[in-house]
Amino acid sequence: MTDVGGLSPAKRALLERALQQRRQAAGAATTIPRREGSGPAPLSFSQQRMWFLQQWEPESPAFNGARAFRLRGPLEVDVLRGAFETVLERHESLRTVFSGDREPVQVVLERWSFELRVTAVDDLDALQPLLRELSREPFDLASDLMLRATLVELGGEDHVLLLVMHHIAADAHSDRVLFSELAECYAAACAGREPQLPELPIQYSDFAVWQRGRLQGAELERLTTYWATALEGAPELLRLPTDRPRPALQRHEGSHVHFVLERELGDALAALGREGGATFFMTMLAAFAVLLYRLSGEEDVVIGSPIANRNDLELQSLIGFFTNTMALRVRVGGNPSFREVVTRARATALGAYDHQDLPFEKVVEKLAPRRDPSYNPLFQVNFRAQATERPALELPGIAVEPLPVDIGFSRFDLALELELGPTALAGYFEYNRDLFDGSTVAGFEQDLRAMLEQVVRYPDEPVLALALEHGRGSRRPAGRSIGRRARR
């Protein structure tokens, strides 16, 4: 897959122009064509499922994505507002509303008005509650722009910029595009020049039409057959040791436990994976599967994980919702070594990558699991890991610092997110507060830390020999241990 998301807008434009010329010279057509006409378009499969879920709980912040940045320096507020307007004009997904009751369609707003809201706080202690409140404001999918921006004045040349996008219009990769284009538009206006932005080959509605035309017939059968086989007989519920009984209806109230591990540990884990041809993601997927096995005692673990799903060049420079969700099944039975679990996780991930184009909604439709409002179908835990830095917002003359925003929501029983950054292996557990106390999840983090420290030293030891740090809730069957004393 070609990934040009980390390039500047000017360099991305040059690359895309060169690739387009190469296609034209070879007589090849654009992979994803523009749709005919400019009227309403169907939703993509992922959008359609999200739209129905939002109708079920219209006030829920389930699909709000929030990013916050502290800006120190002489900020040009009107210039920043103009930069947002340019991005909204370029990307139809951010000014698309959804019309209809049973079969909604995408309608691109031709007349719209963007507001950069400005407010102030006198006490820094009031900042995080304000960011959380603003981030949880629901979107009206029938009328709202899918991007909101608020500038919080802290005093003098000190501001916080909060961006909230609805997931139906943007995914994690979209951050790269948004931040890059905002930076270019802002810098260009400050320098008195036109922004150098690549021409967008298609819009999101073009993708939605193409996707629906492609996923049918033999291709649909190939993909659905794979996933039906891969998940046949998988357990419907991962029974983790919870602090409270599962409520009859999910409320999705959540919180986070953040942690930082040594970069050297992350490097050692990445090196261990490379010995078996596994990526950092595959290695950490194996580690999470082992942790879940040790906590639950269940040998067959299904873990959800997002994938960018932007295999076509036309999608690289678009803001939109392309992310797909994969249900990754890792079997940890037989007391294997950690190295063997990495091999199993690698095989699972490679198979999923080769069949990633089938929307998760179609997987659920094919398998038709028993629906229970108390838990998510197919999997209840989620995982994401990356060995690249998160996209950063840069504005000329401004010191930009990312700030955490916790909107108090969890889509899953438990989720783990990891990032191997330049100085540390950092991450967080997101958890459902109806099921877990924060202290319990902090114990999970201690277990993960202890386990990772052991597997890099003893990758060929059976996983049941790994000594966990946090005793409560661990369902480790009896067996020898290579705990701290054994590691002296």
C-alpha positions as CSV (number, residue, x, y, z in Angstrom):
1,M,0.0,0.0,0.0
2,T,1.3,3.4,-0.9
3,D,1.1,5.8,2.1
4,V,1.7,9.4,1.4
5,G,0.0,10.8,4.5
6,G,3.2,11.9,6.1
7,L,4.3,14.1,3.2
8,S,3.8,17.8,2.9
9,P,0.8,18.9,0.7
10,A,3.2,20.1,-2.0
11,K,5.3,16.9,-2.1
12,R,2.1,14.8,-2.0
13,A,0.8,16.7,-5.0
14,L,4.0,16.1,-6.9
15,L,3.9,12.3,-6.1
16,E,0.2,12.0,-7.0
17,R,0.7,13.9,-10.3
18,A,3.7,11.6,-11.2
19,L,1.7,8.5,-10.4
20,Q,-1.3,9.7,-12.3
21,Q,0.9,10.5,-15.3
22,R,2.4,7.0,-15.1
23,R,-1.1,5.5,-15.1
24,Q,-2.1,7.6,-18.1
25,A,1.1,6.6,-20.0
26,A,0.3,3.0,-19.4
27,G,-3.3,3.5,-20.6
28,A,-4.7,2.5,-17.2
29,A,-7.9,3.9,-15.8
30,T,-8.2,5.5,-12.4
31,T,-8.8,2.8,-9.8
32,I,-11.8,4.6,-8.3
33,P,-13.7,6.7,-10.8
34,R,-15.8,9.7,-10.1
35,R,-19.5,8.9,-9.9
36,E,-21.9,10.1,-12.4
37,G,-23.9,13.2,-11.5
38,S,-23.7,15.3,-8.3
39,G,-26.9,14.5,-6.5
40,P,-27.4,12.4,-3.3
41,A,-25.2,9.3,-3.0
42,P,-25.5,6.1,-1.0
43,L,-23.7,5.7,2.2
44,S,-20.7,3.4,2.4
45,F,-21.4,0.2,4.3
46,S,-19.5,1.4,7.4
47,Q,-21.4,4.8,7.3
48,Q,-24.7,3.0,7.0
49,R,-24.1,0.9,10.2
50,M,-22.9,4.0,12.1
51,W,-25.9,6.0,10.9
52,F,-28.3,3.4,12.2
53,L,-26.5,3.1,15.6
54,Q,-26.6,6.9,15.9
55,Q,-30.3,6.9,15.3
56,W,-30.7,4.4,18.1
57,E,-28.8,6.7,20.5
58,P,-28.9,10.2,19.0
59,E,-27.4,11.9,22.1
60,S,-24.5,9.5,22.5
61,P,-21.0,10.7,21.9
62,A,-20.0,7.2,20.7
63,F,-18.7,8.4,17.4
64,N,-17.2,11.7,18.4
65,G,-13.5,12.0,17.8
66,A,-11.7,14.8,19.8
67,R,-8.2,16.3,19.4
68,A,-6.9,19.1,21.5
69,F,-3.7,21.3,21.1
70,R,-2.2,24.0,23.2
71,L,-1.1,26.9,21.1
72,R,1.5,29.3,22.5
73,G,2.4,32.3,20.3
74,P,0.8,35.1,18.3
75,L,-2.1,33.2,16.8
76,E,-4.0,34.8,13.9
77,V,-7.5,33.7,14.7
78,D,-9.1,35.0,11.5
79,V,-6.4,33.2,9.4
80,L,-7.0,30.0,11.3
81,R,-10.8,30.3,10.6
82,G,-10.1,30.8,6.9
83,A,-7.8,27.7,6.9
84,F,-10.7,25.6,8.3
85,E,-13.0,27.0,5.6
86,T,-10.6,26.0,2.8
87,V,-10.4,22.4,4.2
88,L,-14.1,22.2,4.4
89,E,-14.5,23.4,0.9
90,R,-12.0,20.8,-0.4
91,H,-13.4,17.8,1.5
92,E,-17.1,17.1,0.9
93,S,-17.2,14.6,3.7
94,L,-17.0,17.3,6.3
95,R,-20.0,19.1,4.9
96,T,-22.1,16.1,4.1
97,V,-25.4,15.5,5.9
98,F,-27.5,12.4,5.8
99,S,-31.1,12.4,4.7
100,G,-33.8,9.7,4.9
101,D,-35.4,7.4,7.4
102,R,-34.8,3.8,6.3
103,E,-32.4,4.2,3.4
104,P,-30.4,7.4,4.1
105,V,-28.3,9.1,1.4
106,Q,-25.4,11.5,1.5
107,V,-26.2,15.1,0.6
108,V,-23.3,17.5,0.2
109,L,-24.1,21.0,1.5
110,E,-23.4,23.6,-1.1
111,R,-24.3,26.5,1.2
112,W,-22.8,26.3,4.6
113,S,-21.2,28.5,7.3
114,F,-18.3,27.4,9.5
115,E,-18.0,28.9,13.0
116,L,-14.7,28.9,15.0
117,R,-16.1,29.1,18.4
118,V,-14.1,31.2,20.9
119,T,-14.4,30.9,24.7
120,A,-12.2,31.5,27.7
121,V,-11.3,29.9,31.0
122,D,-9.6,31.7,33.9
123,D,-8.6,28.6,35.8
124,L,-6.7,25.7,34.2
125,D,-8.5,23.3,36.4
126,A,-11.6,24.1,34.4
127,L,-10.0,23.3,31.1
128,Q,-10.4,19.5,31.0
129,P,-14.0,19.5,32.2
130,L,-14.8,22.1,29.4
131,L,-13.0,20.0,26.8
132,R,-14.9,17.0,27.8
133,E,-18.2,18.8,27.8
134,L,-17.6,20.2,24.3
135,S,-16.3,16.9,23.0
136,R,-19.5,15.1,24.1
137,E,-21.9,17.5,22.3
138,P,-23.9,15.3,19.9
139,F,-23.9,15.9,16.1
140,D,-27.2,16.2,14.2
141,L,-26.3,14.1,11.2
142,A,-29.2,15.6,9.2
143,S,-27.9,19.2,9.4
144,D,-24.5,19.7,11.1
145,L,-21.1,20.1,9.6
146,M,-19.1,17.1,10.6
147,L,-16.2,19.2,12.0
148,R,-16.4,21.5,15.0
149,A,-13.6,23.7,16.2
150,T,-13.4,25.7,19.5
151,L,-10.6,28.0,20.6
152,V,-10.2,28.4,24.3
153,E,-8.4,31.5,25.5
154,L,-6.1,30.9,28.5
155,G,-4.8,34.4,28.5
156,G,-2.4,36.4,26.4
157,E,-0.9,34.4,23.6
158,D,-2.0,31.1,25.1
159,H,-4.9,29.1,23.6
160,V,-6.2,25.6,23.3
161,L,-7.7,24.4,20.0
162,L,-10.3,21.6,20.3
163,L,-11.3,19.8,17.1
164,V,-14.2,17.4,17.2
165,M,-15.2,15.3,14.1
166,H,-17.9,12.8,13.7
167,H,-16.5,9.4,12.9
168,I,-19.0,9.0,10.0
169,A,-16.9,11.6,8.2
170,A,-13.4,11.0,9.3
171,D,-11.0,8.3,10.6
172,A,-7.6,8.2,12.2
173,H,-5.7,8.6,8.9
174,S,-7.8,11.7,8.2
175,D,-6.0,13.5,11.1
176,R,-2.8,13.5,8.9
177,V,-4.7,15.1,6.0
178,L,-6.5,17.6,8.2
179,F,-3.4,18.7,10.1
180,S,-1.3,18.9,7.0
181,E,-3.8,21.0,5.1
182,L,-4.6,23.3,8.0
183,A,-0.9,24.0,8.4
184,E,-0.3,24.7,4.7
185,C,-3.4,27.0,4.5
186,Y,-2.4,28.9,7.7
187,A,1.2,29.3,6.6
188,A,0.3,30.4,3.1
189,A,-2.1,33.0,4.4
190,C,0.5,34.3,6.8
191,A,3.0,34.5,4.0
192,G,0.5,36.2,1.6
193,R,0.5,33.3,-1.0
194,E,-1.9,30.7,-2.2
195,P,-1.8,27.3,-0.5
196,Q,0.0,24.5,-2.4
197,L,-2.5,21.7,-2.1
198,P,-3.0,18.7,-4.4
199,E,-6.1,18.4,-6.5
200,L,-8.3,15.8,-5.0
201,P,-8.9,13.0,-7.6
202,I,-12.2,11.9,-6.0
203,Q,-14.6,12.7,-3.1
204,Y,-15.9,10.3,-0.5
205,S,-19.2,9.8,-2.2
206,D,-17.3,8.5,-5.2
207,F,-15.8,5.9,-3.0
208,A,-19.1,4.9,-1.5
209,V,-20.6,4.3,-5.0
210,W,-17.5,2.4,-6.1
211,Q,-17.5,0.2,-2.9
212,R,-21.1,-0.8,-3.4
213,G,-20.5,-1.7,-7.0
214,R,-17.4,-3.7,-6.2
215,L,-18.6,-5.8,-3.3
216,Q,-20.9,-8.2,-5.0
217,G,-20.8,-11.4,-6.9
218,A,-17.7,-13.5,-6.8
219,E,-15.6,-11.0,-4.9
220,L,-18.2,-10.7,-2.1
221,E,-18.4,-14.5,-2.0
222,R,-14.7,-14.9,-1.7
223,L,-14.4,-12.4,1.2
224,T,-17.4,-13.7,3.1
225,T,-16.3,-17.3,2.8
226,Y,-12.9,-16.4,4.3
227,W,-14.4,-14.6,7.3
228,A,-17.1,-17.2,7.9
229,T,-14.4,-19.9,8.0
230,A,-12.0,-17.9,10.1
231,L,-14.6,-17.1,12.8
232,E,-16.6,-20.4,12.7
233,G,-17.2,-21.6,16.2
234,A,-15.5,-18.6,17.9
235,P,-16.7,-17.8,21.4
236,E,-19.4,-15.2,21.4
237,L,-18.3,-13.6,24.7
238,L,-14.9,-13.1,26.3
239,R,-15.5,-13.5,30.0
240,L,-13.0,-11.3,31.7
241,P,-12.9,-11.0,35.5
242,T,-15.1,-7.9,36.1
243,D,-15.8,-6.0,39.3
244,R,-19.5,-6.0,38.7
245,P,-22.1,-8.1,36.8
246,R,-22.7,-7.1,33.2
247,P,-25.7,-4.7,33.0
248,A,-28.5,-5.8,30.7
249,L,-28.0,-2.8,28.5
250,Q,-24.6,-1.2,27.6
251,R,-24.2,2.5,28.6
252,H,-20.6,2.7,27.2
253,E,-19.4,5.0,30.0
254,G,-15.7,4.7,30.0
255,S,-12.3,6.0,31.2
256,H,-8.6,5.5,30.6
257,V,-5.5,4.2,32.4
258,H,-2.4,5.7,30.7
259,F,1.0,4.2,31.1
260,V,4.6,4.7,29.8
261,L,7.1,1.8,29.3
262,E,10.8,2.1,28.4
263,R,11.6,2.5,24.8
264,E,14.2,-0.2,25.2
265,L,11.5,-2.7,26.1
266,G,9.6,-1.6,22.9
267,D,12.7,-2.1,20.8
268,A,13.3,-5.5,22.3
269,L,9.7,-6.6,21.5
270,A,10.0,-5.3,18.0
271,A,13.3,-7.2,17.5
272,L,11.7,-10.4,18.9
273,G,8.9,-10.1,16.4
274,R,11.3,-9.5,13.5
275,E,13.0,-12.8,14.3
276,G,9.8,-14.5,13.2
277,G,8.9,-12.2,10.4
278,A,6.3,-10.4,12.5
279,T,5.6,-6.7,12.7
280,F,5.4,-4.7,15.9
281,F,1.6,-4.9,15.6
282,M,1.6,-8.6,15.3
283,T,3.9,-9.0,18.3
284,M,1.9,-6.8,20.5
285,L,-1.3,-8.5,19.3
286,A,0.2,-11.8,20.6
287,A,1.0,-10.1,23.9
288,F,-2.5,-8.8,24.3
289,A,-4.0,-12.2,23.5
290,V,-1.8,-13.9,26.1
291,L,-2.8,-11.3,28.7
292,L,-6.5,-11.8,27.9
293,Y,-5.9,-15.6,28.2
294,R,-4.2,-15.3,31.5
295,L,-7.0,-13.0,32.8
296,S,-9.9,-15.0,31.5
297,G,-8.7,-18.5,31.3
298,E,-10.1,-18.8,27.7
299,E,-7.9,-20.2,25.0
300,D,-9.8,-18.9,22.0
301,V,-9.6,-15.1,21.9
302,V,-11.2,-12.8,19.4
303,I,-9.9,-9.2,19.3
304,G,-11.2,-6.3,17.2
305,S,-8.7,-4.1,15.5
306,P,-9.1,-1.2,13.0
307,I,-7.2,-1.1,9.7
308,A,-6.8,2.0,7.6
309,N,-8.2,0.3,4.5
310,R,-6.7,2.9,2.1
311,N,-5.1,0.6,-0.4
312,D,-5.9,2.9,-3.4
313,L,-3.9,6.0,-4.1
314,E,-7.0,8.1,-4.6
315,L,-7.9,7.6,-0.9
316,Q,-4.6,8.7,0.6
317,S,-5.3,12.5,0.5
318,L,-9.0,12.3,1.4
319,I,-10.7,13.1,4.7
320,G,-13.3,10.4,5.2
321,F,-14.3,7.2,7.0
322,F,-12.4,4.4,5.3
323,T,-11.3,2.5,8.4
324,N,-12.5,-1.1,8.6
325,T,-12.6,-3.3,11.6
326,M,-11.1,-6.8,11.6
327,A,-12.0,-9.6,14.1
328,L,-8.7,-11.2,14.8
329,R,-8.9,-14.7,16.3
330,V,-5.8,-15.9,18.2
331,R,-5.8,-19.4,19.7
332,V,-3.5,-19.6,22.7
333,G,-4.3,-23.1,23.9
334,G,-1.8,-25.9,24.5
335,N,0.5,-23.8,26.7
336,P,2.6,-22.5,23.7
337,S,5.7,-20.4,24.0
338,F,5.3,-16.7,23.4
339,R,7.3,-17.0,20.2
340,E,4.7,-19.6,19.0
341,V,1.8,-17.2,19.9
342,V,3.5,-14.5,17.8
343,T,3.6,-17.0,14.9
344,R,-0.1,-17.6,15.3
345,A,-0.9,-13.9,15.6
346,R,1.1,-13.3,12.5
347,A,-0.8,-15.9,10.5
348,T,-4.1,-14.4,11.7
349,A,-3.1,-10.9,10.8
350,L,-1.8,-11.8,7.4
351,G,-5.0,-13.6,6.5
352,A,-7.1,-10.7,7.7
353,Y,-5.0,-8.2,5.7
354,D,-5.6,-10.2,2.5
355,H,-9.4,-10.0,3.1
356,Q,-9.7,-6.6,4.7
357,D,-12.0,-5.2,2.1
358,L,-15.1,-6.9,3.5
359,P,-16.7,-4.3,5.8
360,F,-17.2,-5.5,9.3
361,E,-20.9,-4.9,8.9
362,K,-21.0,-7.6,6.2
363,V,-19.1,-10.0,8.5
364,V,-21.7,-9.6,11.2
365,E,-24.4,-10.0,8.6
366,K,-22.9,-13.2,7.3
367,L,-22.3,-14.8,10.7
368,A,-25.5,-13.5,12.2
369,P,-24.4,-13.9,15.8
370,R,-27.0,-13.9,18.6
371,R,-27.6,-10.3,19.5
372,D,-27.5,-9.3,23.1
373,P,-27.7,-5.7,24.1
374,S,-25.4,-6.3,27.0
375,Y,-22.3,-6.8,24.8
376,N,-20.9,-6.2,21.3
377,P,-21.2,-9.0,18.7
378,L,-18.1,-11.0,17.7
379,F,-15.7,-9.3,20.0
380,Q,-15.7,-7.2,23.2
381,V,-12.1,-6.1,23.3
382,N,-10.2,-3.9,20.9
383,F,-6.5,-3.4,20.1
384,R,-4.4,-1.0,18.2
385,A,-0.6,-0.6,18.0
386,Q,1.7,1.5,15.8
387,A,5.4,2.0,15.5
388,T,5.1,5.4,13.9
389,E,4.5,8.8,15.5
390,R,1.0,10.3,15.6
391,P,0.4,13.1,13.1
392,A,1.2,16.5,14.5
393,L,-0.3,19.9,13.9
394,E,2.3,22.6,13.1
395,L,1.6,26.3,12.7
396,P,4.3,28.8,11.9
397,G,5.3,31.0,14.8
398,I,3.3,28.9,17.2
399,A,4.4,26.3,19.7
400,V,1.9,23.4,19.4
401,E,1.5,20.8,22.1
402,P,-1.0,18.0,21.9
403,L,-3.3,17.6,24.9
404,P,-5.2,14.5,26.0
405,V,-9.0,14.6,25.8
406,D,-11.0,11.9,27.6
407,I,-14.7,12.2,26.6
408,G,-15.7,9.5,29.2
409,F,-16.8,6.9,26.7
410,S,-15.8,3.3,25.9
411,R,-17.1,1.4,22.9
412,F,-15.8,-1.9,24.3
413,D,-15.4,-3.8,27.5
414,L,-11.7,-3.2,27.3
415,A,-9.3,-1.8,24.7
416,L,-5.6,-1.4,24.5
417,E,-3.8,1.2,22.4
418,L,0.0,1.3,22.1
419,E,2.5,3.6,20.3
420,L,6.2,3.0,20.0
421,G,7.4,6.5,20.0
422,P,10.9,8.0,19.8
423,T,11.4,7.9,23.6
424,A,9.0,5.4,25.0
425,L,6.4,2.7,24.5
426,A,3.3,4.5,25.6
427,G,-0.3,3.6,25.6
428,Y,-3.5,3.3,27.6
429,F,-6.3,0.9,28.5
430,E,-9.8,2.1,27.8
431,Y,-12.4,0.4,29.9
432,N,-16.1,0.2,30.6
433,R,-16.8,1.7,34.0
434,D,-19.9,-0.4,34.4
435,L,-17.7,-3.5,34.5
436,F,-14.3,-2.4,35.9
437,D,-12.9,-0.2,38.6
438,G,-9.9,2.0,37.6
439,S,-7.7,0.1,40.2
440,T,-8.5,-3.2,38.5
441,V,-7.5,-1.9,35.1
442,A,-4.3,-0.4,36.6
443,G,-3.6,-4.0,37.7
444,F,-4.0,-5.2,34.2
445,E,-1.4,-2.7,33.1
446,Q,0.9,-4.0,35.8
447,D,0.3,-7.5,34.5
448,L,1.1,-6.4,30.9
449,R,4.3,-4.7,32.0
450,A,5.5,-7.7,34.0
451,M,4.6,-10.1,31.1
452,L,6.4,-8.0,28.5
453,E,9.5,-7.8,30.6
454,Q,9.6,-11.6,30.8
455,V,8.8,-12.5,27.2
456,V,11.7,-10.5,25.8
457,R,14.0,-12.5,28.0
458,Y,12.3,-15.9,27.8
459,P,10.4,-16.0,24.5
460,D,10.5,-19.8,24.4
461,E,9.0,-20.4,27.9
462,P,5.4,-21.6,28.0
463,V,3.0,-18.7,28.5
464,L,1.6,-20.3,31.6
465,A,5.0,-19.9,33.2
466,L,4.8,-16.2,33.0
467,A,4.3,-14.6,36.4
468,L,1.8,-11.8,36.4
469,E,2.3,-8.8,38.7
470,H,-1.4,-8.3,39.7
471,G,-2.8,-11.4,41.5
472,R,-6.5,-10.5,41.6
473,G,-8.6,-11.9,38.8
474,S,-5.8,-13.9,37.1
475,R,-7.1,-17.3,36.1
476,R,-3.7,-18.9,35.5
477,P,-3.9,-22.6,35.7
478,A,-1.4,-24.3,38.0
479,G,2.1,-24.6,36.6
480,R,5.7,-23.6,37.1
481,S,6.5,-19.9,37.1
482,I,9.5,-17.9,35.9
483,G,8.6,-15.0,38.1
484,R,10.9,-12.4,39.4
485,R,13.1,-14.8,41.5
486,A,13.7,-16.9,38.4
487,R,14.9,-13.9,36.5
488,R,17.8,-13.0,38.8
